[in-house]
């Protein structure tokens, strides 16, 4: 009798992995350069330098298929200085991004430390966001296309692609007891792309 019960249980469990697909990806960029100064106090100087074209980073991103077009997702991304080995973003181990969420046919919901809708919408259209990095950044990165600003305690909803229309909306809680409005953030962006035409609004 026990053998029959075990056989039935295995028959139920065995097909489950065939219904779902999961993946975890390790990724990263190391950007390190050699700077030569020909006249520094009358002498030539050689030094290693980071933050050339891209900020150095490493991270994990994962996806677990839950069926019916729904998947659990996560991203953990750390910035670092390859010259000294120190962490970026104030010493946070996953200071660039750290979020979890659900991807569905109705859109993607994520929560945690994330970039804002401006990064989602406009970064790829700028020379610094798409190619040249900090060398072509705007003063104080006031449009956040160099990923300077991050939103803690945030929730974000990203629209699915509807005939070329996409977008996102985000709200970050202040997490300050008794001061709900202090240091909170919200943002939104709307994109339309059809052939060579791209229109973006935030």
N, C-alpha and C positions, 0 to 999 in steps of 0.2 A: 504493500500500500504506500509506503514511504517513497518507493522508487517511482510510482506513478505520479505522485504529487510533485516530486522534483522535476520530472520530465515535463509536466504541464507548466511549471513555473519557468523553466528554461525556454520553453516554446513561446511564452509571452514576452520574456525579456529580450531574447536574441534578436528579433527583428527591429527593435527600437533604434539602434545605431544607424540602421539603413535609412531611417526617415529624417535624420538630422545631420547637418554638416557643421563642423566647428573648425575654427582656425585661430592661431595666435601668431602674430608676426613681430619679429624683432627687427627694428630699423634704426637708422642713425646717419648723421653727417658729421665729419670731422673737417673743419676748415682752419688750417694753420698756414701761416706764411712767414717769409723772411723779409724783414724791413731793413733797408740800407739807407742811412742818413749820411750824406756826403760831407756835411759841415755842421757838426754839433760841437760848439765851443772850440772850433778849429780842428776837430778830429772827425774821422769817419767812424760811424757806429753801426754795429750789426745787432739785430735782436729779433727774436721770434715774436710773432703777433697773431692774435686770433681776430675774429669778426671781420673777415675779409669780404667774401661774397655772401656767405650764409652763417648763421649762428650755429655753433656746434651743438649737437643734441643726440640723445638716444632714447628709445622708448619701446613700449609694447602696445600693440593694438589687437583686440580680439573680437571674434564674432561667433555666436552660438545660435544656430538655426533652431527656432522653437516651433516651426511649422506654420502653415497658413499665411506665409509671407511675413512672418514676424521673427525678429532676431534680437537677442541680447547683445549689446556691444559695450566695449570699454576702450579707453585710451589712457596710458600713463606715459608721460613724456618729460624727460629731464634735460635741462640745459647745463652746459659745463664749459669751462675754459681749458682747452687742451694744453695750453702752455704751463699752467700751474696745477691742473686737476681739480680746481675748486668748482663747486656747484654755482650755477647762476640763479637769477630770480631770488636774491636774498638768502641763498643757502637752502632753498627748499629742494627736497630730493626729487619731486615731480612738479617743479615750479612752472613749467610751460603749460602742461595740461594734465588734468586728472579728473576723468568723468566716467560715468556709466549711463546706460540708457537703453531704450528700445527703438528698433527700426521697424516700422510697419508700412503697409501699403498706403496708410493715411498720413504718413510723415514720420519724422524722427524726433523722439523726446530724449533729452539728455540732462543730467544734473551733476554739478561739481564745479571744478575750476576750469573755465573755458574762455576762448576768445569770443569777442562780440560779433554781432552781425556785420559790422563794417569790414572785418577781416574776411568773413565768409563771402561778402558781396564784391568788394572792390580790390582786394589785395592782388589777385591774379592779373588785373588790368594795369597795374603800376610797374614801372621799370625796377623799382627796388623790391617789390613783393614778388615779381615774377622772374627776375634775372640778376640784378646787380646788388641786391642786399643793402646793408647800411651805407654804402658809398653814395647812394642816391636818396637817402632818407630825407623827409621833410623836417624842418626845425622841431626839435623835441618830439619827433614822431607824432605830431598832433592828429594824424589820421589813422594811426595804429597799423599802418601797413608793414611795419617792421616788428610786429608782435610784442610791443613794449608793455601793453596793458592786458591784464587778465582779470576775469571776474570770478571771485570766490562766491560760494553759496548761491550759485546761479542755476536757473532752469531755462532751457532753450527748446523751442519747437521749430523744426525746419520743415517747410512744405515739401511734398513730393513734386516731381516735375509734371506740371499740367500744361501740355502743349507749349513747352518752352518757358512757362512761368514758374519761378521758384522764389523762395524767400525764407526769412527766419525772424523770430521774435524772441527776445531774451529778457529775463528779469533777475537781478541779483539782490538777495536780501541783505540787510545791513548786519543782522545778527547782534545788534546792540540792544541789550535789555533796557526797556523804558525809553528807547530813542529809535523807533522803527524807521524814521525817515533819514537818519544819519548815514551817509556813505552808501546808500542804495543806488542801483543803476538799472536803467532799462534801455533797450535799443531794438530797432527793427530795420529790415532791409527787404527790398523787393527787386527781383531780377527778371528780365525777359530776354531770351535769346532765340532767334530764328534765323538760321543761315548765317550770313555775315553781320546781321544786325544784333547788337547787344545794348540793352538799356538797363541801367541800375539806379536805384533810388534808396536813400537811407534817411 
